[in-house]
Amino acid sequence: MPDFDMLVIGSGPGGQKAAIAAAKLGHRVAVVDRPDMVGGVSIHTGTIPSKTLREAVLYLTGLTQRDLYGQSYRLKEDITVSDLTARTQHVVGREVDVIRSQLSRNHVALYAGTGRFVDPHTVALREVTGHERLLSAENIVIATGTRPARPDTVEFDGRTIMDSDNVLALERVPRSMVIVGAGVIGMEYASMFAALGSKVTVVEKRAGMLDICDVEVIEALKYHLRDLAVTFRFGETVAAVERHPRGTLTILESGKKIPADAVMYSAGRQGLTDELDLDKAGLSADRRGRITVDEYYRTEVPHIYAVGDVIGFPALAATSMEQGRSAAYHAFGEPVGQMHHLQPIGIYTIPEISFVGRTEDQLTEDSVPFEVGISRYRELARGQIIGDSHGMLKLLVSPGDRTLLGVHCFGTGATELIHIGQTVMGCGGTVDYLVDAVFNYPTLAESYKVAALDATNKLRQIDRIGD
């Protein structure tokens, strides 16, 4: 008789939801995680602290109010790191309490320590004291998450040369900063530090940034960031980073040298699997530490599942939660619904970006005809009220059946607004629904009606000429 019906290694979004789903089905469940990491990377160094930091930046800098009160407007003149982290520490502390409470009231045992496999059904728990004990389970879920990938050639010190985890522990706001990597995390931090007044240089070996997004949206983001004095070095590779008494020197392979107070690497993530002794469970990971799973999140060993960032794309907290629930249901023979293919993507740059469905480039490449409907925040009463003159909503509409093929949003509340388009698309709705729907006024949601009218007017012109 094993100790538990399910043992979860890791308490991040995927691990939490797997454990709670299994417990609600009436099974004996345990979670193993370090005492200082309850809630996982998402709570401590990833999603929650970075998004809370963003809110603190927006509030203290007054950035979003400058169209109304002038470019010199600022809520606090000398913003310190303690000003920024006070809000983050409060939110993280509350979230950890919520997670502990959820696990406790669902009778999920929480073990403080790290786990490694002894055999396919047994995990050795190493407690903080160094003592080890064995825990056996019928089913095991690996939800260990990831850590920032660090190039071996760079000497990180966590203060002047850092990764995205260390950036939350900065001693002061740097006057200048180099960010290596123009992915989601890199661009989120680039926009935050630029808003704080840091002179930011982004170095990216690819020809562009955020290529999963709509081209027009990315151009708008680049324009906005350049307005905040961000410099982009695309098609450039870092050859070396030197630390000097007066700061850092980033040397590019092209020969350019970029002086800065600090350097932050955002060069992808590495799965936290190297200390799990996967081979003793009959498993292996790829060179990025990721574990391969099937559509039910089963590994090569049928009773061992893996969910969240440790399995790779899309590596989002929202999808990790659904993966955790699905793994638990499948492990205990419960019906498992397939995750809907329409998954919204949210990028918390300043301004934020969110989209669902396909982009113009993807539709063009697939030879799918479409019409575009656009609404700009500056033309909405709510946009004027909140002082957002940059935001926009774009609908991509099929001329044939008038369904939505993609929705792209840039600006205040984009990650919230996108769910209206996601729902219409998921239910097979058409652009005509948005034309006929009544939206509260004045709201940003009204942008859907404006964009829908723009698209249908264009379709009407095509029909008129065609007739």
Secondary structure by P-SEA (a helix, b strand, c coil): cccccbbbccccaaaaaaaaaaaaaccbbbbbbccccccccccccccaaaaaaaaaaaaaacccccccccccccccccccccccaaaaaaaaaaaaaaaaaaaaaabbbbbcbbbbbccccbbbbbccccbbbbbbccbbbbcccccbbbbccccccccccccccccccccccccbbbbccccaaaaaaaaaaaaaccbbbbbbccccccccccaaaaaaaaaaaaaaccccccccccccccccccbbbbbcccbbbbbccbbbbccbbbbcccccccccccccccccbbbbbcccccccccccccccccccccccaaaaaaaaaaaaaaaacccccccccbbbbbbbcccbbbbccccaaaaaaacccbbbbbbbccccaaaaaacccccbbbbbbccccccccccccccccccccaaaaaaaaaacccaaaaaacccccccccaaaaaaaaaaaaaaaaaaaaac
